[in-house]
Amino acid sequence: MQQDILINWSPQETRVAVIEHGAVQELHVERALERGLVGNIYLGKVARVLPGMQSAFIDIGLERAAFLHVGDLWQKPLEGEGLPAHRNGGPPRPIEKQVFEGQTLMVQVIKDPIGTKGARLSTQVSIAGRMLVFLPQDDHIGVSQKIPAGLRDELRTRVQALASAGVAGGKTGGFILRTNAEDATDAELADDIAYLRKAWARIKDAATRQPPASLLHEDLNLLQRVLRDLAGDHTQAIRIDSMEQFHALMAFGREFMPAAAGHLQHYKGERPIFDLYSVDEEIGKALGRRVDLKSGGYLVVDQTEALTTIDVNTGGFVGARNFDDTVFKTNLEAAQAIARQLRLRNLGGIVIIDFIDMAQAEHQQAVLAELRKQLARDRVKTQVGGFSALGLVEMTRKRTRESLAQLLSETCDQCQGAGRVRTVRTVAYDILREILREARQFDPKEFRIVAAPAVIEMLLDEESQHLAGLSDFIGKPISLQAESGFGPDRYDIVLL
């Protein structure tokens, strides 16, 4: 499937849109002050060990301590043993027997800080190159599952020979072949091995000179990752609207990724580059709950801290001859749209999909097959279960970075993320009860209600009789003050 990649660059923000068949399939945003941390390597200091949770908090110089679980702790084999116990299917050694407070550890970020959670770390370091991923603490050669099975053994043998030949003065470490290594020459693989080993040498040297909580290695920025991770054989053009960044990216690409650099173009059009495919409009839609389908049906996407739920509805779709066909066609279209929305919004973690109930088992299997087919195009690892007894589909999508909504929006200060606020009448009754409660504890000369204009209007109009009755009952005057800066359910009771 052919794709175009559009890059909108400004000093404060880089935005990348992946376009297929004229529609936005992926969005990536990186801000100069909020760059993601995944892939960064730090010299961390153990701040606290929690044996009960089999985890530790590590200071890497961020606002919040990062989190290291025992399962992400690389363990050296014990004397006389082969691989560590957990690599042979056994349990890992307890974390309190491996790390201690005050210890310095080289760690790598595998998940960005999300919400109230700090970054997640691993001591199993990996460094990504153009065609290979270097595993300095390991010794095996792995191959991406997306490379055809018939080529894997050949590629593994070639890389093993190059690695053992001591390219860049070393013979240690393992490698994983990425998908774009499928057609690589020995010279290209050798260059990648040399680059990765040199990078590792620089990191080790920095670890001996830098103090704890220092950054030792920073992953590529978004512009560079476009060439490394997003561009491929199916990429027609990579258009960028900044002449300065075009030249910088071209120089980087020619040195490390010449094939991808060949697709680079400087966009000189008068219209903003994202206007070519209404990308900004798509961003606005991706921040909303409702996603309309061409058939007239729609999705409702709700994202919570623990999981994401997607509800499928027929809406106004009545095109099929009978109800079963209507439901089936809506669900098929929804399966395609859901896969796109997961990529577009960068939704991760547990996803629960509530398709419209289907009476026929073959319809269920067809919808499930369509969902899996569309998810196969996802760069991020996904896993899909079947229909549950309640007719729900459970799936997971690996989460490494914040979702688009978490990156571009924040919790509403009026509803605190609930999505709803109390009605004006509910707030008015809350105020009357609060005045009665305070009148039993205090003896002011007067009570003053400070609230949103709509609440004050309600108390002066429809609830004026109740307000007057309360004033008579407590024997105190009650005055009203409208405050335009107050949210619909915020109020203060002032004792005068």
C-alpha positions in Angstrom: 0.0 0.0 0.0 1.6 3.3 -1.1 1.9 6.1 1.4 3.0 9.7 1.6 4.6 11.2 4.7 4.0 14.9 5.5 6.2 16.8 8.0 5.1 20.1 9.4 8.0 21.6 11.3 8.2 24.7 13.6 10.8 25.5 16.3 8.4 24.5 19.1 6.8 21.5 17.5 7.2 18.7 14.8 4.1 17.0 13.4 4.2 14.0 11.1 1.2 12.6 9.2 1.2 9.2 7.4 -1.2 9.3 4.4 -2.6 6.2 2.7 -5.3 6.4 0.0 -5.8 10.1 0.7 -6.6 9.5 4.4 -4.6 10.1 7.5 -3.6 6.8 9.1 -1.0 7.9 11.7 -0.1 11.1 13.5 3.1 11.7 15.4 3.7 14.9 17.5 6.9 15.9 19.2 7.3 19.2 21.1 10.7 20.7 21.8 9.9 21.0 25.6 8.1 17.6 25.8 10.2 15.1 23.8 9.5 11.5 24.5 12.0 9.5 26.6 11.6 6.0 25.2 15.0 4.7 24.1 17.0 7.1 26.2 19.7 5.6 28.4 20.5 7.1 31.8 22.9 6.5 34.7 20.3 6.0 37.4 20.5 5.9 41.1 18.4 3.5 43.2 16.2 5.6 45.4 14.1 2.9 47.0 13.7 -0.9 46.8 10.2 -2.4 47.4 10.5 -6.1 48.0 6.7 -6.5 48.4 6.2 -5.2 44.8 9.4 -6.7 43.5 10.3 -3.3 42.1 12.5 -0.3 42.7 12.2 3.5 42.2 15.2 4.9 40.2 16.3 8.6 40.1 17.2 9.5 36.6 16.9 13.2 37.0 13.2 13.6 36.1 10.5 15.2 38.1 9.1 11.8 39.2 11.2 8.7 40.1 11.2 6.1 37.4 10.0 2.5 38.0 12.0 -0.7 37.5 10.3 -4.1 37.9 12.2 -7.3 38.6 11.0 -8.7 35.2 12.8 -5.8 33.5 16.1 -6.3 35.3 18.8 -8.0 33.3 20.4 -10.7 35.4 23.8 -12.1 35.0 24.0 -15.9 35.2 25.1 -17.3 38.6 28.5 -19.0 38.8 28.3 -22.4 37.1 24.9 -21.7 35.5 24.0 -21.1 31.9 21.3 -18.5 31.2 19.6 -16.7 34.1 16.8 -18.7 35.7 14.1 -16.4 34.3 15.4 -16.9 30.8 14.9 -20.6 31.1 11.3 -20.2 32.3 12.1 -20.0 36.0 11.4 -17.1 38.3 13.9 -14.2 38.5 16.0 -13.8 41.6 14.3 -11.4 44.1 15.0 -7.8 43.4 16.3 -7.1 46.9 19.1 -9.5 46.2 20.2 -7.7 43.0 19.9 -4.0 43.7 20.3 -1.8 46.8 19.5 1.8 47.7 22.2 4.2 46.5 23.4 1.8 43.8 24.0 3.3 40.3 22.5 1.4 37.4 22.6 2.0 33.6 18.9 2.0 32.6 16.8 2.5 29.5 13.3 4.0 29.3 10.8 1.5 27.8 7.7 3.5 28.6 7.2 7.3 28.9 5.8 8.9 32.0 2.0 8.7 31.5 -0.5 10.5 33.8 0.6 10.1 37.4 3.0 7.2 36.6 6.7 7.7 36.2 8.8 6.3 33.4 9.2 2.5 33.2 12.8 1.3 32.9 14.8 -1.8 31.9 18.4 -2.6 32.5 18.4 -4.7 29.3 19.9 -2.0 27.0 19.2 -1.9 23.3 20.3 0.6 20.7 18.4 0.9 17.4 20.1 1.4 14.1 18.8 1.5 10.5 18.7 -2.2 10.0 19.7 -3.7 13.3 19.1 -3.4 17.0 22.2 -3.9 19.1 21.9 -5.9 22.4 25.3 -5.2 24.1 24.5 -7.5 27.1 23.3 -10.4 25.0 24.9 -12.7 22.4 22.1 -14.1 20.2 21.0 -13.1 16.7 17.3 -12.5 16.4 15.3 -11.8 13.2 12.0 -9.8 12.9 9.0 -12.1 12.4 7.9 -9.8 9.5 10.9 -11.0 7.4 9.9 -14.0 5.3 10.8 -17.3 7.0 12.9 -18.4 4.1 15.3 -15.5 4.5 15.7 -15.6 8.3 18.4 -18.3 8.5 20.5 -16.7 5.8 20.3 -13.3 7.3 21.1 -14.7 10.8 24.2 -16.4 9.4 25.4 -13.3 7.6 25.1 -11.1 10.6 26.7 -13.7 12.9 29.7 -13.8 10.6 30.0 -10.0 10.4 29.6 -9.7 14.2 32.2 -12.4 14.9 34.6 -10.7 12.5 35.1 -7.9 15.0 33.6 -5.1 13.1 34.5 -1.8 14.8 37.0 -3.6 17.0 34.5 -5.7 19.0 33.0 -9.2 18.9 30.6 -9.1 21.8 26.9 -8.3 21.9 23.8 -9.6 20.0 21.7 -8.2 17.3 18.1 -8.3 16.1 17.5 -7.8 12.4 14.8 -5.2 11.6 12.4 -5.6 8.7 14.3 -3.1 6.4 17.4 -5.5 6.7 15.7 -7.9 4.3 17.5 -6.7 1.2 20.6 -5.3 2.9 24.1 -6.0 1.6 27.0 -7.1 3.8 28.5 -3.7 3.5 25.3 -2.0 4.8 25.0 -4.5 7.7 28.7 -4.0 8.5 28.2 -0.2 8.6 25.3 -0.6 10.9 27.2 -2.9 13.2 30.1 -0.5 13.3 27.8 2.5 14.0 26.0 0.7 16.9 29.2 -0.6 18.5 30.7 2.9 18.4 27.5 4.3 20.0 27.8 1.7 22.8 31.4 2.6 23.3 30.5 6.3 23.8 27.7 5.3 26.2 30.1 3.2 28.3 32.6 5.9 28.4 30.0 8.5 29.4 28.9 6.2 32.3 32.4 6.3 33.8 32.5 10.1 33.7 29.0 11.4 34.4 27.4 11.6 37.8 24.2 9.6 38.7 20.9 10.8 37.2 22.7 11.8 33.9 21.5 11.2 30.4 24.0 9.0 28.6 22.3 8.5 25.2 19.3 10.1 23.6 17.1 8.4 21.0 16.7 10.0 17.6 14.3 12.9 17.3 11.0 12.6 15.4 12.4 13.9 12.1 15.2 11.3 12.2 12.8 8.5 13.3 10.7 9.2 10.2 13.6 7.9 8.1 14.5 5.1 10.4 11.0 3.8 11.4 8.3 5.2 9.1 9.8 5.2 5.6 9.9 1.9 3.7 9.5 0.4 0.3 5.9 1.5 0.1 6.8 5.2 0.8 6.3 7.4 -2.3 7.4 10.8 -0.9 8.5 12.4 2.4 7.6 16.1 2.2 8.8 18.6 4.7 7.9 22.3 4.8 11.2 23.6 6.3 14.2 24.2 4.0 16.6 24.2 7.0 15.3 20.9 8.4 15.1 19.4 4.9 18.9 20.0 4.4 19.6 18.7 7.9 17.5 15.6 7.5 19.0 15.0 4.0 22.5 15.1 5.4 21.5 12.7 8.2 19.7 10.4 5.8 22.6 10.3 3.2 24.9 9.1 6.0 22.8 6.6 7.7 19.7 5.8 5.6 20.3 6.7 1.9 17.4 4.7 0.6 14.9 6.6 2.8 16.6 9.9 2.1 15.9 9.4 -1.6 12.2 10.1 -0.9 12.8 13.4 0.8 11.2 16.5 -0.9 11.1 20.1 0.2 7.5 21.3 0.1 7.3 24.9 -1.3 3.5 25.3 -1.7 1.7 28.3 -0.4 -0.9 26.3 1.4 0.1 24.9 4.8 1.3 21.3 4.1 -1.3 19.8 6.5 -4.1 21.4 4.5 -3.3 19.1 1.6 -5.1 16.3 3.3 -7.1 18.2 6.0 -4.8 16.8 8.7 -5.7 19.5 11.2 -9.4 18.6 10.8 -8.5 14.9 11.4 -6.6 15.9 14.6 -9.8 17.7 15.8 -11.9 14.6 15.1 -9.3 12.3 16.8 -9.8 14.2 20.1 -13.6 13.7 20.0 -15.6 10.7 21.3 -17.7 10.1 18.3 -16.4 8.7 15.0 -18.9 8.7 12.1 -18.8 5.9 9.6 -19.6 6.3 5.9 -22.6 4.0 6.2 -24.3 6.2 8.8 -23.2 4.2 11.8 -20.7 5.5 14.3 -18.2 4.6 17.0 -18.0 6.0 20.5 -14.5 6.0 21.9 -13.9 6.4 25.6 -10.4 6.5 27.0 -9.8 5.9 30.8 -6.6 5.4 32.8 -7.1 1.6 32.8 -8.5 0.8 29.4 -10.2 2.1 26.2 -13.8 1.1 25.3 -15.2 1.4 21.8 -18.9 1.1 21.2 -20.3 0.4 17.7 -23.8 1.7 16.8 -25.8 1.4 13.6 -27.0 5.1 13.7 -28.9 5.9 10.6 -27.7 3.0 8.5 -30.7 1.1 7.0 -29.2 0.2 3.6 -29.2 -3.5 3.9 -32.2 -5.7 3.1 -32.6 -7.1 6.6 -31.4 -6.3 10.1 -28.8 -9.0 10.2 -27.1 -7.7 7.1 -27.3 -4.1 8.4 -25.5 -5.1 11.6 -22.9 -7.2 9.7 -22.0 -4.5 7.3 -21.8 -1.9 10.0 -19.5 -4.1 12.1 -17.3 -4.8 9.1 -16.9 -1.1 8.4 -16.4 -0.5 12.2 -13.5 -3.1 12.3 -11.7 -1.1 9.6 -12.3 2.2 11.3 -11.3 0.9 14.8 -7.9 -0.3 13.5 -7.3 3.2 12.0 -8.5 5.0 15.1 -6.1 3.0 17.3 -3.2 4.1 15.1 -4.5 7.7 14.7 -5.1 8.3 18.4 -2.1 6.1 19.5 -4.3 4.2 21.9 -2.6 1.5 24.0 -3.2 -0.9 26.8 -6.4 -2.9 27.0 -9.1 -2.1 24.5 -12.7 -3.5 24.8 -14.8 -3.4 21.6 -18.6 -3.7 21.8 -19.6 -4.6 18.3 -23.4 -4.7 17.6 -24.7 -8.2 18.5 -24.6 -10.6 15.6 -26.8 -13.7 15.6 -24.7 -15.7 13.1 -21.4 -17.2 14.1 -20.0 -16.8 10.6 -20.6 -13.1 10.8 -18.7 -12.9 14.0 -15.7 -14.7 12.6 -15.7 -12.5 9.5 -15.7 -9.3 11.5 -12.9 -10.7 13.7 -10.9 -11.7 10.6 -11.4 -8.2 9.2 -10.2 -6.6 12.5 -7.1 -8.8 12.6 -6.4 -8.1 8.9 -6.5 -4.3 9.5 -4.4 -4.5 12.7 -1.7 -6.4 10.8 -0.7 -3.1 9.2 0.0 -1.6 12.6 3.6 -0.9 13.5 2.8 -1.4 17.2 2.3 -5.0 18.5 -1.4 -6.0 19.0 -3.1 -9.1 20.3 -6.8 -9.8 19.7 -8.9 -12.4 21.5 -12.2 -13.8 20.2 -15.8 -12.8 21.2 -16.5 -13.2 24.9 -19.7 -14.7 26.3 -21.0 -11.2 26.5 -20.3 -10.5 22.9 -17.3 -8.2 23.6 -13.9 -8.4 21.9 -10.9 -7.9 24.1 -7.5 -6.8 22.6 -4.3 -5.2 23.6 -2.0 -2.7 21.9 1.4 -2.1 23.2 1.6 1.3 24.9 5.0 3.1 24.9 4.1 6.7 24.6 1.2 9.0 25.5 -1.9 8.9 23.4 -2.8 11.8 21.1 -5.5 13.0 23.6 -3.0 12.9 26.5 -0.5 14.8 24.5 -2.8 17.5 23.1 -5.4 17.9 25.7 -5.8 18.0 29.5 -8.5 17.3 32.1 -11.4 19.8 32.1 -11.1 22.0 35.2 -14.9 22.2 35.3 -15.9 18.5 35.3 -12.5 17.1 36.4 -12.6 14.6 33.6 -16.0 13.2 34.4 -17.4 14.6 31.1 -20.5 15.8 32.9 -21.4 18.6 35.4 -24.3 18.9 37.8 -27.4 20.7 36.6 -28.0 24.3 37.8 -30.9 23.2 39.9 -28.8 20.5 41.6 -26.2 23.1 42.5 -28.9 25.5 43.8 -30.3 22.8 46.1 -26.7 21.9 47.3 -26.3 25.6 48.2 -29.5 25.7 50.2 -28.5 22.5 52.1 -25.1 23.9 52.8 -26.5 27.2 54.2 -28.8 25.2 56.5 -25.8 23.1 57.7 -23.6 26.1 58.4 -26.5 28.0 60.2 -26.5 25.3 62.8 -22.8 25.7 63.5 -22.2 29.4 63.1 -24.0 32.7 63.9 -23.0 35.3 61.3 -25.0 38.4 60.5 -25.6 37.4 56.9 -24.9 34.6 54.4 -23.7 35.5 51.0 -23.9 33.1 48.1 -21.2 33.4 45.4 -21.9 31.3 42.4 -22.1 31.1 38.6 -24.6 33.6 36.9 -26.9 30.7 35.9 -27.1 29.5 39.5 -27.8 33.0 40.9 -30.5 33.5 38.2 -32.1 30.2 39.3 -32.2 31.3 43.0 -33.6 34.6 42.1 -36.3 33.2 39.8 -37.6 29.7 40.1 -36.1 28.9 43.5 -36.8 32.4 45.0 -39.6 31.1 47.2 -37.4 28.3 48.7 -34.6 30.8 49.3 -36.9 33.2 51.1 -38.3 30.3 53.2 -34.8 29.3 54.2 -33.9 32.9 55.2 -37.0 33.1 57.4 -36.2 29.7 59.0 -32.6 30.5 60.0 -33.5 34.1 60.8 -30.6 35.5 58.7 -30.5 37.5 55.5 -29.1 35.7 52.4 -27.5 37.9 49.7 -26.5 36.7 46.2 -23.4 37.5 44.1 -22.9 36.3 40.5 -19.2 35.4 39.6 -18.7 35.0 35.9 -15.3 33.2 36.5 -17.0 30.3 38.4 -17.7 27.0 36.7 -21.3 25.8 36.6 -21.1 23.7 39.8 -18.7 25.8 41.8 -19.9 28.0 44.6 -18.8 29.7 47.9 -20.8 30.4 51.0 -19.4 33.6 52.7 -20.2 34.3 56.3 -20.5 38.0 57.0 
